[in-house]
Amino acid sequence: MASPFSGRAGRLAGMWAAGQATKGLGDIISTLREGEQGAGGYLTGAYETGLGEMEGGYGSMLQALQQSYQNAPAELTRGRDSALAASAGGFTGGERAAYEGQDRGITSLLDAQRQAIPELRGGRDAALGYGAEAMDQTRGNYAEALARMRAGYGGAEGTLREAVGAWDPLVKANMAGFDMYGNALGLGGQAGHDAATGAFRAGPGYEWRVGEATSAAQRAANKTGQLMGGNVVDATTKLGGHLADQEYDEWVRNLSGFQSGAQGAVAGQTGARTALAGTQAQGGQAMAGLDTAEAAAINQILKNQGDISQAAGRDIANVDMTTGKGISDLYSTTGGKVADLRAKAGTDAAGLYARTGSGLADMALNRGTAEAKLAGDYASQIAGLAGQYGGTMASLTAGTAGNVASAQQTANNQVIGAGTQGMLAGQQAATNTWGAIMGGLGIGGNLLGASLGAGSSNSLLSNLFK
């Protein structure tokens, strides 16, 4: 038996260790390959199962999407038709309400007109009646006042007329004396002079004086024995003329007093007449003023009645105009509201159709987009699953290869270690230091070259036993 410290024993130990390492490497590689095949089978099954599930899910989702989009247009159309019916119903109701409001407004306006016009006419007639009563009362009051005024002024006129009549004798007497005075002064011409002298001579004083003077002259002639001859008559005549001259001047002077008397009497009567005229004028003015006031009062009453009639007519016309304008405004407003309702109904209908068309277009577009996205997602998921499957398989293969390489490296390291230990044992046991060293280095180099270069256990063993 070789010593364990001899070179052959070391080589045998190294060879045994290398064989064990090579056998373990085969077992490891076999186990890794089996694991790789099992894992690949599982991965392939999972990949195929995933493909089936994804395909089924894609089909179900596509069917559900198509079904929902198939039902949606009918729902949109049904909603549009329902909205159109509601809009038409709202328009019909609004139109009916507008016309009903118009009719109620017209009825109210006509009722107010029928009520207001009789009240206005009644107020006008009552006011005119009051005016007629006021006119009758005014006329009665003015008639009474005029009667009283006439009575008062009539009494004053009577008194003044009596005063004027009372001056008539004085005026007549004084005016006769005043006229005689004028005749005596020669203002009345020859006829006046004759009248004045005739009146003078007809006076009782003149006849008495002439008679006395004549009687005295006759008595004187008788005393002297003279008869009533021519001389006596002439003397008597001269005496009478002389006496006439003396008495006439006195008589004229006496007549001068009638001038102031006539003036005073005429002035007095004139004053009475002036007072009478003033009273008559005052009465006339007063009665004219009364008539004027009555006329003004009646005119004011008539004006008030005219104003009342005019105002009533204006108010009635205003009621008629207001009623007519109100009815016209109601018709205009109702027409505007109905037109607005119809326009809004048309706009709503157009909007509904437009929104329905837009909704259908959007739905078709969304459907295409959704189906495209679903198909894209499906393709992306398949690609992802395939990529994941390929990546996993590649990782599995790479991992197995790495594990195999790692096992090979481990085995190689073990073989190299065993060879190195056998070489060291041979070196220690060899007696020929340089030969053993060189032989050991050669063997070691061959072993290293075989293990690192060839990668085969047979080449390693053959190099060990050369």
C-alpha positions in Angstrom: 0.0 0.0 0.0 1.3 3.3 -1.0 1.9 5.8 1.6 -0.5 8.7 1.6 2.5 10.9 1.6 3.9 9.3 -1.5 3.4 10.8 -5.0 1.2 8.0 -6.3 -1.1 8.2 -3.3 -1.5 11.9 -3.8 -2.3 11.3 -7.5 -4.8 8.7 -6.7 -6.5 10.9 -4.1 -6.5 13.8 -6.6 -8.0 11.5 -9.3 -10.7 10.3 -6.9 -11.6 13.8 -5.9 -11.7 14.9 -9.6 -14.0 11.9 -10.4 -16.3 12.7 -7.6 -16.4 16.3 -8.7 -17.2 15.3 -12.3 -19.9 12.9 -11.2 -21.5 15.6 -9.0 -21.4 18.0 -11.9 -23.3 15.6 -14.1 -25.9 15.1 -11.4 -26.2 18.8 -10.9 -26.6 19.5 -14.6 -29.2 16.8 -15.0 -31.1 18.2 -12.1 -30.9 21.7 -13.5 -32.0 20.6 -16.9 -35.0 18.7 -15.5 -36.0 21.7 -13.4 -35.6 23.9 -16.5 -37.9 21.6 -18.5 -40.5 21.5 -15.7 -40.5 25.2 -15.2 -40.7 25.8 -18.9 -43.7 23.5 -19.1 -45.4 25.4 -16.3 -44.6 28.7 -17.9 -45.9 27.5 -21.3 -49.1 26.2 -19.7 -49.6 29.4 -17.9 -48.9 31.4 -21.0 -51.4 29.4 -23.1 -54.0 29.6 -20.3 -53.4 33.3 -20.1 -53.9 33.6 -23.8 -57.1 31.8 -23.6 -58.4 33.8 -20.7 -57.4 37.0 -22.4 -59.0 36.0 -25.7 -62.2 35.1 -23.8 -62.2 38.3 -21.8 -61.6 40.3 -25.0 -64.5 38.6 -26.7 -66.8 39.2 -23.7 -65.8 42.8 -23.4 -66.2 43.4 -27.1 -69.6 41.7 -27.1 -70.7 43.8 -24.0 -69.4 47.0 -25.7 -71.1 46.3 -28.9 -74.3 45.4 -27.1 -74.3 48.6 -25.1 -73.6 50.7 -28.2 -76.4 48.8 -30.0 -78.9 49.8 -27.3 -77.6 53.4 -26.9 -79.0 54.9 -30.2 -82.4 53.6 -29.4 -82.2 55.1 -25.9 -81.0 58.4 -27.3 -83.8 58.4 -29.9 -86.3 57.5 -27.2 -85.0 60.2 -24.9 -85.2 62.7 -27.8 -88.7 61.8 -28.7 -89.7 62.0 -25.0 -88.1 65.4 -24.7 -89.8 66.5 -28.0 -93.2 65.4 -26.6 -92.5 67.2 -23.3 -91.5 70.3 -25.2 -94.6 70.2 -27.4 -96.8 69.6 -24.3 -95.1 72.6 -22.6 -95.6 74.8 -25.7 -99.3 73.7 -25.9 -99.8 74.4 -22.2 -98.0 77.7 -22.4 -99.9 78.8 -25.5 -103.2 77.8 -23.8 -102.3 79.7 -20.6 -101.3 82.7 -22.6 -104.5 82.8 -24.5 -106.5 82.2 -21.3 -104.6 85.0 -19.6 -105.4 87.3 -22.6 -109.1 86.4 -22.5 -109.2 87.0 -18.7 -107.4 90.3 -19.1 -109.8 91.4 -21.9 -112.8 90.4 -19.8 -111.5 92.3 -16.8 -110.8 95.4 -18.9 -114.3 95.3 -20.5 -115.9 94.8 -17.1 -114.0 97.7 -15.7 -115.0 99.8 -18.7 -118.7 98.8 -18.4 -118.5 99.7 -14.7 -116.5 102.9 -15.0 -118.5 104.6 -17.8 -121.9 104.5 -16.1 -120.2 105.8 -12.9 -118.6 108.6 -14.8 -121.9 109.4 -16.5 -123.7 109.2 -13.2 -121.2 111.5 -11.6 -121.5 113.9 -14.6 -125.3 113.9 -14.5 -125.3 114.4 -10.7 -122.9 117.3 -11.0 -124.9 118.8 -13.9 -128.0 118.4 -11.7 -126.3 120.2 -8.9 -125.3 122.9 -11.4 -128.9 123.3 -12.5 -130.0 123.6 -8.9 -127.2 126.1 -8.3 -128.3 128.0 -11.4 -131.9 128.1 -10.3 -130.9 129.1 -6.8 -128.6 131.8 -8.1 -131.2 133.2 -10.4 -133.7 133.2 -7.5 -131.2 134.9 -5.2 -130.4 137.5 -7.8 -134.1 138.1 -8.6 -134.8 138.6 -5.0 -131.8 140.9 -4.6 -132.8 142.8 -7.7 -136.4 143.2 -6.4 -135.1 144.5 -3.1 -132.7 146.8 -4.8 -135.4 148.1 -7.1 -137.7 148.7 -4.1 -135.0 150.5 -2.2 -133.9 152.6 -5.2 -137.5 153.1 -6.2 -138.3 154.6 -2.7 -135.2 156.8 -2.9 -136.2 158.0 -6.4 -139.7 158.8 -5.2 -138.4 160.9 -2.4 -136.0 162.6 -4.7 -138.7 163.2 -7.3 -140.9 164.8 -4.6 -137.9 167.0 -3.7 -137.5 168.0 -7.3 -141.3 168.7 -7.6 -141.1 170.8 -4.4 -138.7 173.1 -6.1 -141.0 173.6 -9.1 -143.1 176.6 -7.7 -140.0 178.3 -6.5 -138.3 177.7 -9.8 -141.4 178.8 -11.8 -141.9 182.0 -9.7 -138.3 183.0 -9.6 -137.8 182.2 -13.3 -140.8 184.4 -14.1 -139.3 187.2 -12.2 -135.9 186.5 -13.7 -137.3 186.5 -17.2 -139.2 189.8 -16.4 -135.9 191.2 -15.1 -134.3 190.3 -18.4 -137.1 191.8 -20.4 -136.9 194.9 -18.3 -133.2 195.1 -19.1 -134.0 194.9 -22.7 -132.6 191.4 -23.2 -135.9 190.2 -24.6 -136.1 192.8 -27.4 -139.0 195.1 -28.0 -141.5 192.4 -27.2 -139.8 191.8 -23.9 -139.6 195.5 -23.2 -143.3 195.9 -24.0 -144.0 192.9 -21.8 -141.9 194.4 -19.0 -143.5 197.8 -19.2 -147.0 196.3 -19.5 -146.3 194.3 -16.4 -145.0 197.3 -14.6 -147.9 199.4 -15.5 -150.3 196.7 -14.6 -148.9 196.6 -11.2 -151.3 198.0 -8.5 -148.7 200.4 -7.1 -148.2 202.2 -10.4 -151.9 202.7 -11.0 -152.3 204.0 -7.5 -149.5 206.5 -7.8 -150.5 207.7 -11.2 -154.1 208.0 -10.0 -153.0 209.9 -6.9 -150.8 212.2 -9.0 -153.5 212.8 -11.5 -156.0 213.5 -8.8 -153.7 215.9 -7.2 -153.0 217.7 -10.5 -156.7 218.0 -11.2 -157.4 219.3 -7.8 -154.7 221.8 -8.2 -156.1 222.9 -11.5 -159.5 223.1 -10.1 -158.2 225.2 -7.4 -156.9 227.5 -9.9 -160.0 227.3 -12.0 -158.4 225.4 -14.8 -160.3 222.6 -16.4 -159.0 219.4 -17.8 -157.7 220.9 -21.0 -154.9 220.0 -23.0 -152.3 221.5 -20.8 -153.7 219.8 -17.8 -153.7 216.5 -19.6 -150.2 217.1 -20.9 -149.0 217.9 -17.5 -150.8 215.0 -16.1 -149.2 212.7 -18.7 -145.8 214.1 -18.0 -146.3 213.6 -14.3 -147.4 210.0 -15.0 -144.4 209.4 -17.2 -142.1 210.9 -14.6 -143.6 208.8 -11.9 -143.3 205.8 -14.3 -139.6 206.5 -14.7 -139.0 206.7 -11.0 -141.1 203.6 -10.2 -139.8 201.5 -13.1 -136.2 201.8 -12.0 -137.3 200.8 -8.6 -139.3 198.0 -10.1 -136.4 196.8 -12.1 -134.1 196.9 -9.1 -136.7 194.8 -7.3 -136.8 192.3 -10.1 -133.0 191.8 -9.8 -133.6 189.7 -6.7 -135.3 187.1 -8.8 -132.0 186.4 -10.5 -130.5 185.0 -7.3 -133.8 183.5 -6.3 -134.1 181.8 -9.7 -130.5 180.7 -9.5 -131.0 179.3 -6.0 -134.2 177.6 -6.9 -132.8 176.2 -10.1 -129.7 175.1 -8.2 -131.8 173.5 -5.5 -133.9 171.7 -8.0 -130.8 170.8 -10.0 -129.2 169.4 -6.8 -132.4 167.4 -6.2 -132.4 166.3 -9.8 -128.6 165.5 -9.5 -129.3 163.5 -6.4 -132.2 161.8 -8.3 -130.0 161.2 -11.3 -127.1 159.9 -9.0 -129.5 157.6 -7.2 -130.9 156.4 -10.6 -127.4 156.0 -11.9 -126.3 154.3 -8.7 -129.3 152.1 -8.8 -128.8 151.4 -12.5 -125.1 150.6 -11.8 -126.1 148.5 -8.8 -128.7 146.7 -10.7 -126.4 146.4 -13.7 -123.7 145.1 -11.4 -126.2 142.7 -9.9 -127.2 141.6 -13.4 -123.5 141.3 -14.3 -122.8 139.3 -11.2 -125.8 137.1 -11.9 -124.6 136.7 -15.5 -121.1 135.9 -14.2 -122.3 133.5 -11.6 -124.6 131.8 -14.2 -121.8 131.8 -16.7 -119.5 130.3 -14.1 -122.1 127.6 -13.4 -122.5 127.0 -17.1 -118.7 126.9 -17.5 -118.5 124.5 -14.6 -121.1 122.4 -16.2 -119.3 122.6 -19.4 -116.1 121.6 -17.7 -117.9 118.8 -15.9 -119.3 117.5 -19.2 -115.9 118.0 -20.9 -114.1 116.2 -18.1 -116.6 113.4 -18.0 -116.3 113.1 -21.8 -112.6 113.1 -21.5 -112.7 110.6 -18.7 -115.0 108.3 -20.6 -112.8 108.7 -23.7 -109.8 107.9 -21.5 -111.5 104.8 -20.2 -112.3 103.7 -23.7 -108.8 104.5 -24.9 -107.3 102.8 -21.9 -109.5 99.8 -22.4 -108.6 99.7 -26.1 -104.9 100.1 -25.4 -105.0 97.5 -22.7 -106.7 95.0 -25.1 -104.3 95.9 -27.8 -101.4 95.4 -25.4 -102.8 92.1 -24.3 -103.1 90.9 -27.9 -99.6 92.1 -28.6 -98.2 90.6 -25.5 -99.9 87.3 -26.0 -98.8 87.2 -29.6 -95.2 87.9 -28.5 -95.4 85.2 -25.8 -96.8 82.7 -28.2 -94.2 83.6 -30.8 -91.5 83.2 -28.2 -93.0 79.9 -27.1 -93.0 78.6 -30.7 -89.5 79.9 -31.3 -88.3 78.3 -28.1 -90.1 75.0 -29.0 -88.5 75.1 -32.4 -85.1 75.9 -30.9 -85.6 73.1 -28.3 -86.6 70.6 -31.0 -83.6 71.6 -33.2 -81.4 71.4 -30.2 -82.7 68.0 -29.3 -82.2 66.7 -32.9 -78.7 68.3 -32.9 -77.8 66.9 -29.6 -79.2 63.5 -30.6 -77.2 63.6 -33.8 -74.2 64.7 -31.9 -74.7 62.1 -29.3 -75.1 59.4 -32.0 -72.0 60.6 -33.8 -70.1 60.8 -30.5 -71.4 57.3 -29.6 -70.2 56.0 -33.0 -66.9 57.7 -32.5 -66.6 56.5 -28.9 -67.6 53.0 -30.0 -64.9 53.0 -32.6 -62.4 54.5 -30.1 -63.5 52.0 -27.4 -63.3 49.0 -29.7 -59.9 50.2 -31.0 -58.7 50.8 -27.5 -60.0 47.4 -26.5 -58.3 45.7 -29.4 -55.2 47.7 -28.7 -55.3 46.8 -25.0 -55.9 43.2 -26.0 -52.9 43.2 -28.4 -50.8 45.0 -25.8 -51.7 42.5 -23.2 -51.0 39.6 -25.5 -47.7 41.2 -26.4 -47.0 41.9 -22.7 -47.9 38.3 -21.9 -45.8 37.0 -24.7 -42.9 39.3 -23.7 -43.3 38.2 -20.1 -43.4 34.6 -21.2 -40.4 34.9 -23.5 -38.5 36.9 -20.9 -39.3 34.4 -18.2 -38.3 31.5 -20.5 -35.1 33.4 -21.4 -34.5 34.1 -17.7 -35.1 30.4 -17.0 -32.7 29.3 -19.7 -30.2 31.8 -18.8 -30.5 30.9 -15.1 -30.2 27.2 -15.9 -27.2 27.9 -18.1 -25.7 30.1 -15.3 -26.3 27.5 -12.8 -24.7 24.8 -15.1 -21.8 27.1 -15.7 -21.5 27.8 -12.0 -21.6 24.0 -11.3 -19.0 23.4 -13.9 -16.8 26.2 -12.4 -17.3 24.6 -9.0 -16.4 21.2 -10.3 -13.4 22.6 -12.2 -12.3 24.4 -9.1 -12.6 21.1 -7.1 -10.7 19.1 -9.8 -8.0 21.8 -9.9 -7.9 21.7 -6.1 -7.6 17.9 -6.0 -4.8 18.0 -8.7 -3.1 20.7 -6.8 -3.2 18.7 -3.6 -1.9 15.6 -5.4 0.9 17.6 -6.9 1.9 19.0 -3.6 1.8 15.5 -2.1 4.0 14.2 -4.9 6.4 17.1 -4.4 6.7 16.4 -0.7 7.3 12.7 -1.3 9.7 13.0 -4.2 13.4 12.6 -3.5 14.5 14.4 -6.6 13.7 17.9 -5.6 14.3 19.6 -9.0 13.0 16.6 -11.0 10.1 16.3 -8.8 9.5 20.0 -8.9 9.9 20.1 -12.7 7.8 16.9 -13.1 5.2 18.3 -10.7 5.1 21.6 -12.5 4.7 19.8 -15.8 1.9 17.7 -14.5 0.3 20.7 -12.8 0.6 22.7 -16.0 -0.9 19.9 -18.0 -3.7 19.6 -15.5 -4.3 23.3 -15.5 -4.2 23.5 -19.2 -6.5 20.4 -19.6 -9.1 21.7 -17.1 -9.1 25.3 -18.3 -8.8 24.6 -22.0 -10.6 21.3 -22.8 -13.4 21.4 -20.2 -13.5 17.6 -20.1 -12.9 15.2 -17.2 -11.3 12.5 -19.5 -8.6 14.9 -20.6 -7.9 15.8 -17.0 -7.6 12.1 -16.0 -5.4 11.2 -18.9 -3.0 14.1 -18.1 -2.9 13.0 -14.5 -1.8 9.4 -15.4 0.8 10.3 -18.0 
